[in-house]
């Protein structure tokens, strides 16, 4: 067994998760495709397979440790190179996954990975604030996930409109997210949500957190606003 496989297995085990042999094979192929494409498109600053195993794949899997996403309809907002959506879909094959990104080259890469791994995920080229206004997507997902670097309040406005009442928004953050959480409290409330809890975990020796926000009512029609306004005038 390669060190790459061992790292995924050990980090997943520390999260209380198991990874099947087919999933391990899929991660290996995914890593190869990522590194090959990364020579042409800027997809990740992490360029060593063992680091990808931990910092991208295992870190994404923490979502499965904090929330049961089996057989759920999940949307990954700002998916980039596919994190966290594709790793969790690899380990939870009954999940219905949509990955949304604003850059066509990244969406093309995601579509290629899905073809190569035979994963029937939906890869959407769109801005979140525009896609969230489509009736087919608004208030219609069991969960929205994001590992984007935006402030939590901004992410809430971009992601929560996709989640149906009763569903969850899972925001992956650094371990010390208390200030962001306090800052986003008004946004969470205005958008129809309630902070349920914060899930803390460690991957690759680095402490991280997932903020779990429950959608308790439909997001008002005024949101999301245009992104420039979201940035200029946070809720």
Secondary structure per residue as TSV (DSSP state, phi and psi in degrees):
chain	resnum	aa	ss	phi	psi
A	1	X	-	360.0	137.0
A	2	X	-	-75.0	161.6
A	3	X	H	-63.0	-35.7
A	4	X	H	-56.4	-49.7
A	5	X	H	-63.6	-43.0
A	6	X	H	-61.8	-39.0
A	7	X	H	-64.8	-44.8
A	8	X	H	-62.2	-45.5
A	9	X	H	-63.2	-44.1
A	10	X	H	-70.0	-41.0
A	11	X	H	-68.6	-38.9
A	12	X	H	-64.8	-41.9
A	13	X	H	-61.3	-38.5
A	14	X	H	-64.4	-24.6
A	15	X	T	-90.2	-0.2
A	16	X	T	82.8	22.3
A	17	X	-	-116.3	155.0
A	18	X	-	-116.5	153.1
A	19	X	-	-126.8	123.9
A	20	X	-	-73.4	163.0
A	21	X	H	-60.6	-43.8
A	22	X	H	-60.7	-36.5
A	23	X	H	-67.0	-41.5
A	24	X	H	-59.8	-42.5
A	25	X	H	-62.7	-39.7
A	26	X	H	-64.8	-39.9
A	27	X	H	-62.9	-39.7
A	28	X	H	-61.8	-44.3
A	29	X	H	-68.2	-40.7
A	30	X	H	-58.9	-45.4
A	31	X	H	-60.4	-43.9
A	32	X	H	-61.2	-44.9
A	33	X	H	-64.4	-39.3
A	34	X	H	-63.9	-46.8
A	35	X	H	-67.3	-37.1
A	36	X	H	-65.8	-46.3
A	37	X	H	-69.5	-31.2
A	38	X	H	-65.7	-18.5
A	39	X	T	-74.0	-16.7
A	40	X	T	-112.8	-31.9
A	41	X	S	-126.3	141.6
A	42	X	-	-79.5	96.2
A	43	X	-	-105.2	-34.4
A	44	X	-	-155.6	145.7
A	45	X	S	-84.2	-10.9
A	46	X	-	-88.9	117.9
A	47	X	-	-120.5	2.8
A	48	X	S	-103.7	129.4
A	49	X	H	-51.2	-42.4
A	50	X	H	-65.8	-34.9
A	51	X	H	-70.1	-38.8
A	52	X	I	-61.5	-41.3
A	53	X	I	-56.0	-40.6
A	54	X	I	-89.6	-54.9
A	55	X	I	-75.6	-24.2
A	56	X	I	-108.7	-55.2
A	57	X	I	-72.9	-57.2
A	58	X	I	-64.0	-39.6
A	59	X	H	-60.1	-43.0
A	60	X	H	-60.8	-37.7
A	61	X	H	-65.3	-16.4
A	62	X	H	-58.3	-26.0
A	63	X	H	-59.5	-35.5
A	64	X	H	-74.4	-19.5
A	65	X	H	-82.1	-23.4
A	66	X	H	-102.3	-14.8
A	67	X	S	-153.9	138.1
A	68	X	-	-80.6	105.4
A	69	X	-	-105.0	10.4
A	70	X	T	-59.4	132.6
A	71	X	T	59.4	23.0
A	72	X	-	-96.3	156.8
A	73	X	E	-94.8	112.9
A	74	X	E	-120.7	138.0
A	75	X	E	-119.1	132.1
A	76	X	E	-102.9	113.7
A	77	X	E	-93.9	127.0
A	78	X	T	68.6	49.2
A	79	X	-	-66.0	-27.1
A	80	X	T	61.1	-117.1
A	81	X	T	-88.1	10.5
A	82	X	T	110.0	11.0
A	83	X	T	-107.0	131.2
A	84	X	T	-95.7	-1.5
A	85	X	H	-57.5	-52.0
A	86	X	H	-65.7	-44.2
A	87	X	H	-59.0	-40.3
A	88	X	H	-71.4	-32.0
A	89	X	H	-68.7	-35.7
A	90	X	H	-60.3	-38.6
A	91	X	H	-93.1	-7.6
A	92	X	-	-133.5	74.5
A	93	X	T	-64.3	-14.2
A	94	X	T	-84.5	-4.6
A	95	X	-	-70.7	142.6
A	96	X	E	-100.9	109.6
A	97	X	E	-109.3	134.5
A	98	X	E	-119.2	131.5
A	99	X	E	-116.0	126.8
A	100	X	E	-120.3	131.8
A	101	X	E	-148.4	151.7
A	102	X	S	-87.7	-8.0
A	103	X	-	-107.0	121.2
A	104	X	H	-59.7	-38.4
A	105	X	H	-63.0	-37.2
A	106	X	H	-70.1	-40.1
A	107	X	H	-64.8	-38.1
A	108	X	H	-62.0	-40.1
A	109	X	H	-64.0	-45.2
A	110	X	H	-59.8	-42.0
A	111	X	H	-63.4	-37.8
A	112	X	H	-66.0	-44.2
A	113	X	H	-60.2	-42.5
A	114	X	H	-63.0	-39.4
A	115	X	H	-64.7	-46.7
A	116	X	H	-65.4	-34.3
A	117	X	H	-95.9	1.3
A	118	X	T	56.8	47.6
A	119	X	-	-108.3	119.0
A	120	X	-	-82.4	55.1
A	121	X	-	-89.7	158.4
A	122	X	E	-97.3	127.0
A	123	X	E	-112.6	115.9
A	124	X	E	-117.1	126.6
A	125	X	E	-95.0	104.6
A	126	X	S	-168.1	160.3
A	127	X	-	-84.4	138.1
A	128	X	H	-58.9	-41.1
A	129	X	H	-68.5	-19.3
A	130	X	H	-91.1	-44.5
A	131	X	H	-62.5	-31.9
A	132	X	T	-67.5	-12.9
A	133	X	T	-93.7	-4.7
A	134	X	S	-77.7	130.6
A	135	X	T	-56.5	-30.4
A	136	X	T	-72.5	-13.8
A	137	X	T	-118.1	-27.3
A	138	X	T	-71.8	136.4
A	139	X	T	52.3	38.3
A	140	X	-	-129.8	-0.7
A	141	X	E	-108.2	145.3
A	142	X	E	-68.4	-32.0
A	143	X	E	-152.4	142.2
A	144	X	E	-113.6	137.1
A	145	X	E	-126.1	150.4
A	146	X	E	-156.5	138.6
A	147	X	-	-118.8	24.2
A	148	X	-	-69.9	161.3
A	149	X	-	-91.8	-0.5
A	150	X	S	-63.1	158.2
A	151	X	-	-61.6	152.1
A	152	X	H	-59.3	-40.4
A	153	X	H	-60.0	-41.5
A	154	X	H	-64.7	-45.1
A	155	X	H	-61.6	-39.5
A	156	X	H	-59.8	-44.6
A	157	X	H	-67.1	-33.1
A	158	X	H	-78.6	-32.6
A	159	X	H	-100.9	-38.6
A	160	X	G	-63.6	-30.8
A	161	X	G	-60.0	-22.5
A	162	X	G	-76.6	-22.9
A	163	X	E	-85.6	134.9
A	164	X	E	-78.8	152.4
A	165	X	E	-54.2	132.7
A	166	X	E	98.7	-18.2
A	167	X	E	-84.8	-172.8
A	168	X	E	-133.2	150.6
A	169	X	E	-109.7	124.8
A	170	X	E	-112.5	110.5
A	171	X	E	-105.6	118.9
A	172	X	E	-86.3	124.7
A	173	X	E	-137.8	174.1
A	174	X	E	-68.3	169.9
A	175	X	S	-62.8	-40.4
A	176	X	-	-94.3	83.4
A	177	X	-	-110.0	12.2
A	178	X	H	-59.3	-42.8
A	179	X	H	-65.2	-43.0
A	180	X	H	-63.2	-40.2
A	181	X	H	-63.6	-44.0
A	182	X	H	-65.2	-40.4
A	183	X	H	-64.3	-32.7
A	184	X	T	-91.3	-0.5
A	185	X	H	-55.8	-43.1
A	186	X	H	-67.5	-40.5
A	187	X	H	-62.1	-44.1
A	188	X	H	-57.2	-46.7
A	189	X	H	-65.7	-46.9
A	190	X	H	-63.0	-31.0
A	191	X	T	-88.0	2.4
A	192	X	T	93.0	20.3
A	193	X	E	-117.0	173.8
A	194	X	E	-147.4	127.7
A	195	X	E	-66.8	121.1
A	196	X	E	-88.6	-50.3
A	197	X	E	-171.0	171.4
A	198	X	E	-117.8	126.5
A	199	X	E	-98.3	118.8
A	200	X	E	-101.1	140.6
A	201	X	E	-152.1	169.0
A	202	X	E	-127.2	133.2
A	203	X	E	-138.6	130.8
A	204	X	T	59.6	27.8
A	205	X	T	80.1	2.4
A	206	X	E	-107.8	130.1
A	207	X	E	-79.9	135.4
A	208	X	E	-137.4	173.9
A	209	X	E	-146.6	156.1
A	210	X	E	-126.0	120.9
A	211	X	E	-89.9	122.5
A	212	X	E	-104.3	113.1
A	213	X	E	-114.1	121.2
A	214	X	E	-88.0	133.4
A	215	X	E	-85.7	115.6
A	216	X	-	-105.6	-15.4
A	217	X	S	-154.6	160.8
A	218	X	-	-60.7	143.0
A	219	X	-	-70.1	131.1
A	220	X	-	-54.6	148.6
A	221	X	T	-61.1	-21.4
A	222	X	T	-69.4	-15.7
A	223	X	-	-115.7	147.1
A	224	X	S	-80.7	153.0
A	225	X	-	-84.4	179.0
A	226	X	-	-64.1	147.6
A	227	X	H	-61.1	-37.9
A	228	X	H	-59.0	-37.7
A	229	X	H	-72.5	-38.6
A	230	X	H	-57.4	-42.9
A	231	X	H	-72.0	-41.0
A	232	X	H	-75.1	-37.4
A	233	X	S	-129.0	76.4
A	234	X	-	-59.4	146.4
A	235	X	-	-66.5	360.0
